[in-house]
């Protein structure tokens, strides 16, 4: 029986994780939940799973949550970032599903590792910002970090049963997003509503915009570098519009092992909790007859420069990936508010990176300082 805390329980990953847990009551128990502002859904989750504790970022909403269940559920409510960290480090918890979007996931995830919790990781920003620190801490604490992202789950599965020294490279696949076939001219007028219509996946707003700019694939490349101890030039990226092949591993003899499945996050979430077992899920089998053709192509980094910016940040290293991530979060927020255009997202990121003098990061505090600097610089650029 795994005793689980979900930080980000009301997002798409958290909601799907609860479906997996609900389907396997003999294997998993919800001990704690943490959410942002969707307390209506959080209350339903508390009523169904009866966790020992819950955390809400906003104090007013936390008080509203307490008032609405009037202590009848026996769930203790914590508040703010400190409260999220408290539920992630509870003594009763042995596994934390890290599913908060953005840099906000770094602090509680690192604290959970320090507290000896195993991590099922959906928050790629944690690895982008502080990959070497996270992996060193996990090793010293003797805890596992199992990825939830479909691409990294595919790599993990494709590595099973093979000698690591035989690996040549990994190949991350990307759907290409909603603007795969759009001209550069047409992309100048992209609206947030258009960018949020992903062709294959249903995800949160931030990751959906990242998929549309291909920044998501760049962030995944940085995450993969640290998760699987790779050089950045051992990571290739291919556009695969069908989203059936979730990623591949190429070995030195030319063999390529691919993991395939229907594009649904239930599969990698289930595997992250049951690894190395493959448990039953309610998903339909993959029907190759209906799919027909699987196609692959190189990404166009002229129309989607965010991908190159992420690779450049990984090559520079130090504080630069944290700066890339902070500037991207600011740029995406500005785009969703209508303050900048879609093609200005990479401009804000690139100019922020150019203004930054990269530093070595040897602590989480140093990472957060770089993050704060990039957000301030990015906001000024977006405003101008």
C-alpha positions as CSV (number, residue, x, y, z in Angstrom):
1,X,0.0,0.0,0.0
2,X,1.5,3.3,-1.1
3,X,0.5,6.3,1.0
4,X,0.3,9.3,-1.4
5,X,0.3,13.0,-1.3
6,X,-0.7,14.9,-4.5
7,X,0.5,18.4,-4.8
8,X,-1.6,19.9,-7.6
9,X,-4.6,17.6,-7.1
10,X,-7.1,19.8,-9.0
11,X,-5.1,20.0,-12.2
12,X,-5.3,17.6,-15.1
13,X,-2.5,15.4,-13.8
14,X,-3.8,15.4,-10.2
15,X,-7.3,14.6,-11.3
16,X,-6.1,11.7,-13.5
17,X,-3.9,10.4,-10.7
18,X,-6.9,10.2,-8.4
19,X,-8.7,8.1,-11.1
20,X,-5.8,5.7,-11.0
21,X,-5.8,5.6,-7.2
22,X,-9.6,5.1,-7.1
23,X,-9.3,2.1,-9.5
24,X,-6.6,0.5,-7.2
25,X,-7.8,0.9,-3.6
26,X,-5.8,-2.1,-2.5
27,X,-2.6,-0.5,-3.7
28,X,-2.9,3.2,-3.1
29,X,-4.2,5.5,-0.3
30,X,-4.6,9.3,-0.5
31,X,-3.0,10.8,2.6
32,X,-2.8,14.5,1.6
33,X,-3.9,16.8,-1.2
34,X,-2.8,20.3,-2.2
35,X,-4.4,22.7,-4.6
36,X,-4.3,26.3,-5.8
37,X,-7.7,28.1,-6.1
38,X,-10.2,25.4,-7.3
39,X,-11.6,24.6,-3.8
40,X,-14.9,23.4,-5.3
41,X,-13.1,20.5,-6.9
42,X,-10.8,20.1,-3.9
43,X,-13.7,19.8,-1.6
44,X,-15.2,17.0,-3.7
45,X,-11.8,15.2,-3.6
46,X,-11.6,15.6,0.1
47,X,-15.2,14.2,0.5
48,X,-14.3,11.2,-1.7
49,X,-10.8,10.3,-0.5
50,X,-10.9,11.6,3.1
51,X,-7.2,12.6,3.3
52,X,-5.6,13.4,6.6
53,X,-4.6,16.9,5.3
54,X,-5.1,19.4,2.5
55,X,-3.3,22.6,1.6
56,X,-4.6,25.6,-0.3
57,X,-2.4,28.5,-1.5
58,X,-4.7,31.3,-0.5
59,X,-5.6,31.9,3.1
60,X,-9.1,33.2,2.4
61,X,-9.9,30.2,0.3
62,X,-8.5,27.9,3.0
63,X,-10.8,29.4,5.5
64,X,-13.7,29.0,3.1
65,X,-12.8,25.4,2.6
66,X,-12.8,24.8,6.4
67,X,-16.1,26.5,6.8
68,X,-17.7,24.4,4.0
69,X,-16.8,21.0,5.4
70,X,-17.2,22.2,9.1
71,X,-14.7,19.7,10.4
72,X,-17.0,16.8,9.5
73,X,-14.4,15.2,7.3
74,X,-11.5,15.3,9.8
75,X,-9.1,16.8,7.3
76,X,-6.6,19.3,8.6
77,X,-6.2,22.3,6.3
78,X,-2.8,24.0,5.7
79,X,-2.2,27.4,4.0
80,X,0.2,28.8,1.4
81,X,3.5,27.5,0.0
82,X,4.5,26.5,3.6
83,X,1.3,24.5,3.8
84,X,2.0,22.7,0.5
85,X,5.4,21.7,1.9
86,X,3.9,20.5,5.1
87,X,1.5,18.1,3.3
88,X,4.4,16.9,1.0
89,X,6.6,16.0,4.0
90,X,4.0,14.4,6.4
91,X,5.3,11.4,8.2
92,X,2.4,9.3,6.9
93,X,3.3,10.0,3.3
94,X,5.8,7.8,1.4
95,X,5.1,8.9,-2.2
96,X,4.5,12.4,-3.5
97,X,2.9,13.1,-6.9
98,X,4.5,16.5,-7.8
99,X,1.9,18.0,-10.2
100,X,1.9,21.7,-9.5
101,X,2.5,23.7,-12.6
102,X,5.6,25.9,-12.9
103,X,8.4,26.9,-10.6
104,X,6.0,26.7,-7.6
105,X,6.6,22.9,-7.6
106,X,10.3,23.2,-6.9
107,X,10.2,24.0,-3.2
108,X,7.8,21.3,-1.9
109,X,9.3,18.7,-4.2
110,X,12.8,19.3,-2.9
111,X,11.5,19.3,0.7
112,X,9.7,16.0,0.1
113,X,13.0,14.5,-1.2
114,X,14.8,15.8,1.9
115,X,12.1,14.1,4.0
116,X,12.8,10.8,2.3
117,X,9.7,10.7,0.1
118,X,9.7,8.9,-3.3
119,X,8.6,11.3,-6.1
120,X,6.3,10.7,-9.1
121,X,7.3,13.7,-11.1
122,X,5.0,15.7,-13.4
123,X,6.5,19.1,-12.6
124,X,9.3,19.3,-15.2
125,X,10.3,22.8,-14.1
126,X,11.8,21.2,-10.9
127,X,14.3,19.4,-13.0
128,X,14.8,22.3,-15.5
129,X,15.6,24.7,-12.7
130,X,17.6,22.5,-10.3
131,X,18.2,19.2,-12.0
132,X,21.7,18.5,-10.6
133,X,20.6,19.5,-7.0
134,X,17.5,17.4,-7.2
135,X,19.3,14.3,-8.4
136,X,22.1,14.6,-5.9
137,X,19.6,15.0,-3.0
138,X,17.6,12.0,-4.2
139,X,20.7,9.9,-4.3
140,X,21.8,11.0,-0.9
141,X,18.4,10.3,0.6
142,X,17.9,7.0,-1.2
143,X,14.6,7.9,-2.8
144,X,13.4,7.4,-6.3
145,X,12.2,9.9,-8.9
146,X,9.9,8.3,-11.4
147,X,8.7,10.6,-14.3
148,X,5.0,11.1,-15.1
149,X,5.5,13.0,-18.4
150,X,4.5,10.6,-21.2
151,X,7.9,11.2,-23.0
152,X,10.0,10.4,-20.0
153,X,7.9,7.5,-19.0
154,X,8.4,6.2,-22.5
155,X,12.2,6.5,-22.1
156,X,12.1,4.8,-18.7
157,X,10.2,1.9,-20.1
158,X,12.4,1.7,-23.2
159,X,15.5,1.4,-21.0
160,X,14.1,-1.5,-19.0
161,X,16.1,-4.7,-19.6
162,X,19.0,-3.0,-21.5
163,X,22.5,-2.2,-20.5
164,X,22.9,1.5,-20.0
165,X,26.4,1.6,-21.6
166,X,24.8,0.4,-24.8
167,X,22.7,3.6,-25.2
168,X,23.5,5.9,-28.1
169,X,20.7,8.6,-27.7
170,X,17.1,9.1,-26.8
171,X,14.5,10.5,-29.2
172,X,11.7,12.7,-27.7
173,X,8.6,13.0,-29.8
174,X,6.4,16.1,-30.0
175,X,2.9,16.4,-31.6
176,X,3.9,19.8,-33.1
177,X,1.0,21.5,-31.4
178,X,-1.9,23.3,-33.1
179,X,0.3,25.5,-35.4
180,X,2.4,22.8,-37.0
181,X,1.3,23.7,-40.5
182,X,0.8,27.4,-40.0
183,X,2.9,29.9,-41.8
184,X,5.1,32.4,-39.8
185,X,2.8,35.2,-41.1
186,X,-0.3,33.4,-39.9
187,X,1.2,32.8,-36.4
188,X,1.5,36.6,-35.9
189,X,-2.2,36.7,-35.2
190,X,-2.6,33.7,-33.0
191,X,-5.0,34.2,-30.1
192,X,-4.8,32.5,-26.7
193,X,-8.0,30.6,-27.5
194,X,-6.4,29.1,-30.6
195,X,-3.2,28.3,-28.8
196,X,-5.1,26.4,-26.0
197,X,-6.7,24.0,-28.5
198,X,-4.2,21.2,-28.5
199,X,-4.9,18.6,-31.2
200,X,-4.1,15.5,-29.1
201,X,-3.8,16.1,-25.4
202,X,-6.0,17.8,-22.7
203,X,-3.7,19.6,-20.3
204,X,-3.4,22.7,-18.2
205,X,-3.1,26.2,-19.8
206,X,0.6,26.7,-19.2
207,X,1.8,23.4,-20.6
208,X,-0.6,23.7,-23.5
209,X,0.9,27.0,-24.5
210,X,4.4,25.5,-24.1
211,X,3.4,22.8,-26.4
212,X,2.2,25.3,-29.0
213,X,5.6,27.1,-28.9
214,X,7.6,23.9,-28.6
215,X,9.1,25.2,-25.4
216,X,7.6,22.2,-23.7
217,X,9.9,19.9,-25.7
218,X,12.9,22.0,-24.8
219,X,12.0,21.8,-21.1
220,X,11.6,18.0,-21.5
221,X,15.0,17.8,-23.1
222,X,16.6,19.5,-20.1
223,X,14.6,17.3,-17.7
224,X,15.7,14.2,-19.6
225,X,19.3,15.2,-19.4
226,X,19.2,15.1,-15.6
227,X,16.7,12.2,-15.1
228,X,18.7,9.9,-17.4
229,X,22.2,11.3,-16.9
230,X,22.7,12.3,-20.6
231,X,24.7,14.9,-22.5
232,X,22.4,17.3,-24.2
233,X,23.7,16.1,-27.6
234,X,22.4,12.6,-26.8
235,X,18.9,14.0,-27.0
236,X,17.1,14.3,-30.3
237,X,13.6,15.7,-31.0
238,X,11.2,14.6,-33.7
239,X,7.7,16.0,-34.6
240,X,5.2,13.1,-34.5
241,X,1.7,14.5,-35.1
242,X,-0.2,11.3,-34.2
243,X,1.2,11.2,-30.6
244,X,1.3,7.4,-30.6
245,X,5.0,6.9,-30.2
246,X,5.7,8.7,-26.9
247,X,9.5,8.5,-27.2
248,X,12.3,6.2,-28.2
249,X,15.7,4.9,-27.2
250,X,18.4,4.2,-29.8
251,X,21.2,1.7,-28.9
252,X,24.7,1.5,-30.3
253,X,23.9,-1.4,-32.6
254,X,21.1,0.7,-34.3
255,X,18.2,-0.9,-32.5
256,X,15.5,1.5,-31.5
257,X,13.0,0.7,-28.7
258,X,9.8,2.7,-28.8
259,X,7.0,3.0,-26.3
260,X,3.5,3.4,-27.8
261,X,0.0,3.9,-26.6
262,X,-3.1,6.0,-26.9
263,X,-2.4,9.7,-26.0
264,X,-3.8,9.7,-22.5
265,X,-2.0,10.7,-19.3
266,X,-3.6,7.8,-17.3
267,X,-1.0,5.4,-18.7
268,X,2.2,7.2,-17.6
269,X,0.6,8.1,-14.2
270,X,-0.3,4.5,-13.6
271,X,3.2,3.4,-14.6
272,X,4.8,6.0,-12.3
273,X,3.0,4.5,-9.4
274,X,3.3,0.8,-10.2
275,X,6.7,0.8,-12.0
276,X,8.0,-1.7,-13.1
277,X,4.5,-3.3,-13.2
278,X,1.9,-2.5,-15.9
279,X,-1.5,-2.5,-14.2
280,X,-4.9,-2.5,-15.8
281,X,-6.4,0.9,-16.9
282,X,-9.8,1.8,-18.4
283,X,-8.1,3.0,-21.6
284,X,-9.0,1.4,-24.9
285,X,-6.3,-0.6,-26.7
286,X,-4.3,1.1,-29.4
287,X,-5.9,0.4,-32.8
288,X,-3.3,0.4,-35.5
289,X,-5.8,-0.2,-38.2
290,X,-7.6,3.0,-37.4
291,X,-4.4,5.0,-37.0
292,X,-2.9,4.0,-40.4
293,X,0.2,6.0,-40.9
294,X,2.7,7.2,-38.3
295,X,4.8,10.2,-39.5
296,X,7.9,11.9,-38.2
297,X,9.7,15.1,-39.2
298,X,12.3,17.5,-37.9
299,X,11.1,20.5,-35.8
300,X,11.1,23.9,-37.6
301,X,13.1,26.1,-35.2
302,X,12.7,29.1,-37.4
303,X,9.0,29.2,-36.7
304,X,9.4,27.7,-33.2
305,X,12.6,29.3,-31.7
306,X,11.7,28.4,-28.1
307,X,13.1,24.9,-28.7
308,X,16.6,26.2,-29.6
309,X,16.5,28.6,-26.7
310,X,16.0,25.7,-24.3
311,X,18.8,23.7,-25.8
312,X,21.0,26.8,-25.6
313,X,20.2,27.2,-21.9
314,X,21.1,23.6,-21.3
315,X,24.4,24.0,-23.0
316,X,25.3,27.1,-21.0
317,X,24.1,25.5,-17.7
318,X,24.4,27.0,-14.3
319,X,21.6,29.5,-13.6
320,X,20.6,29.8,-17.3
321,X,17.9,27.1,-17.3
322,X,16.2,28.7,-14.3
323,X,16.3,32.0,-16.1
324,X,14.9,30.4,-19.3
325,X,12.1,28.9,-17.2
326,X,11.2,32.0,-15.3
327,X,11.2,34.2,-18.4
328,X,9.0,31.6,-20.2
329,X,6.4,31.5,-17.4
330,X,6.2,35.3,-17.4
331,X,5.9,35.4,-21.2
332,X,3.2,32.8,-21.3
333,X,1.2,34.6,-18.6
334,X,1.6,37.9,-20.6
335,X,0.4,36.2,-23.7
336,X,-2.7,34.6,-22.0
337,X,-3.6,38.1,-20.7
338,X,-3.3,39.6,-24.1
339,X,-0.3,41.8,-23.3
340,X,2.0,40.3,-25.9
341,X,1.6,38.3,-29.1
342,X,2.3,34.7,-29.6
343,X,5.6,35.3,-31.5
344,X,6.7,37.7,-28.8
345,X,7.0,34.8,-26.3
346,X,10.4,33.7,-27.6
347,X,11.5,37.3,-27.9
348,X,10.9,38.0,-24.2
349,X,12.7,34.8,-23.3
350,X,15.7,35.4,-25.6
351,X,16.2,39.0,-24.4
352,X,16.0,37.9,-20.8
353,X,18.6,35.3,-21.4
354,X,20.9,37.7,-23.2
355,X,20.7,40.1,-20.2
356,X,21.7,37.4,-17.7
357,X,25.2,36.6,-16.6
358,X,25.0,32.9,-15.8
359,X,26.2,31.8,-12.3
360,X,26.9,28.4,-10.8
361,X,24.0,27.2,-8.6
362,X,24.9,25.2,-5.5
363,X,21.7,25.6,-3.5
364,X,17.9,25.9,-4.0
365,X,18.2,29.5,-2.7
366,X,20.5,30.4,-5.6
367,X,18.1,28.8,-8.1
368,X,15.2,30.8,-6.7
369,X,17.3,34.0,-6.9
370,X,17.9,33.4,-10.6
371,X,14.2,32.7,-11.0
372,X,13.2,35.9,-9.3
373,X,15.7,37.9,-11.4
374,X,14.4,36.4,-14.6
375,X,10.7,37.1,-13.7
376,X,11.4,40.8,-13.0
377,X,13.5,41.2,-16.2
378,X,10.9,39.3,-18.2
379,X,8.0,41.4,-16.9
380,X,9.8,44.6,-17.8
381,X,10.4,43.3,-21.3
382,X,6.8,42.1,-21.8
383,X,5.5,45.5,-20.6
384,X,7.7,47.3,-23.1
